[in-house]
Amino acid sequence: MQPPPPGPPPGWTPPPKPGLIPLRPMTLGTILSAAFQTLRRNPMATVAPALVLTIVVGVIQVLGSTGFLSSYLGAVTDLSTDPEASFDPSSVISPFIGYAATTFVSALLSLIVTAIVDAIVTVQVASSTLGARLRLRGLWRRLRGRRGAVIGWAALNGAAVLLAWGIVILGLVGIALTGTAGAVIAVILGFVLAAGLAVVFVWLWVKLGFVPAAIVLERTSILASMRRSWRLTNKAFWRIFGIRLLVVVIIGVATSIITTPVSLLFSVFGGVLQPNGTPEASLTGTLIASTIATQTVTALISAVGLVISAATTALLYLDQRMRQEGLDLDLARFVERRAAGEQGLADPYLPKPAG
């Protein structure tokens, strides 16, 4: 008869798990599993607002950009078909400026939507970790006093990106206008600077990725949250980068797998939509139906991906605080004292007072 397997060492107890995650530093599997559980546990409070906001931004972008782009292409077409006609520069410049402005506003709105969803999901993850389940109204109430800082952080991101690209583009245009050699140099510099900016943006994406979580959970200012995120990512850059990149790849592959069959379905069976119509009408109907269906599915997948990505970042933030500051012990003590019936407990996510 074989002896029983050895048990845990005397006095050892597994880490408590009052809710979403066990209160200990997390592995990759735990982070990914908890991110998807966040989506599954409370979809109405996470996916629903993300989907609504994503659709609103998408409609604004499509309507605005389509109108300005149509005017621009129409003006260019008229000029090419009738070269002798009087040319009004404003007929080309105005739609182009409008298109560029619409694109920038849509990008800024996307950043704001992402920041708001990040904040909501972060509160959801923090609450679920302690075993609480809040509705959307409760999550939104927890963001009272933090919403302006969250939107300000998104606006700051947009301004920084616009400024960086604006300086690069204006500099390259200035070099290109000096002559043929300048144009060649501008093209080469363009590739080099684009690659450099991409590296810088990815680096900042990781180093400042915990800013929304610090703003919401620690209730600090934007500047203090930036310093906080910078410190929390020290000596963990590649781990955080790898996990966040893995989630981005998973979401991208899932989006392609789901949206591609939808587009192909309408392309193959487009004639069924208007069997008695002209080929042009059938093609137009197919394109419209395909675009609507694809955009609808894409919006849904984007909303789901946005929630999973935000949950992953929030979980990495909690994991880093557990590893560096012993947050897991603070959360465990909070759960034990709450279970014992104590009232008026301090928020365990707030930073400890100095001294």
Sequence and secondary structure as in RCSB ss.txt:
>XXXX:A:sequence
MQPPPPGPPPGWTPPPKPGLIPLRPMTLGTILSAAFQTLRRNPMATVAPALVLTIVVGVIQVLGSTGFLSSYLGA
VTDLSTDPEASFDPSSVISPFIGYAATTFVSALLSLIVTAIVDAIVTVQVASSTLGARLRLRGLWRRLRGRRGAV
IGWAALNGAAVLLAWGIVILGLVGIALTGTAGAVIAVILGFVLAAGLAVVFVWLWVKLGFVPAAIVLERTSILAS
MRRSWRLTNKAFWRIFGIRLLVVVIIGVATSIITTPVSLLFSVFGGVLQPNGTPEASLTGTLIASTIATQTVTAL
ISAVGLVISAATTALLYLDQRMRQEGLDLDLARFVERRAAGEQGLADPYLPKPAG
>XXXX:A:secstr
         TT      SSSS SS   HHHHHHHHHHHHHH HHHHHHHHHHHHHHHHHHHHHHHHHHHHHHHHH
HHHHHH TTS   THHHHHHHHHHHHHHHHHHHHHHHHHHHHHHHHHHHHHHHHTT    HHHHHHHTTTTHHHH
HHHHHHHHHHHHHHHHHHHHHHHHHHTT HHHHHHHHHHHHHHHHHHHHHHHHHHHHTTTHHHHHHHS   HHHH
HHHHHHHTTT HHHHHHHHHHHHHHHHHHHHHHHHHHHHHHHHSHHHHSTTS HHHHHHHHHHHHHHHHHHHHHH
HHHHHHHHHHHHHHHHHHHHHHHHH HHHHHHHHHHHHHTT  S   TTS     
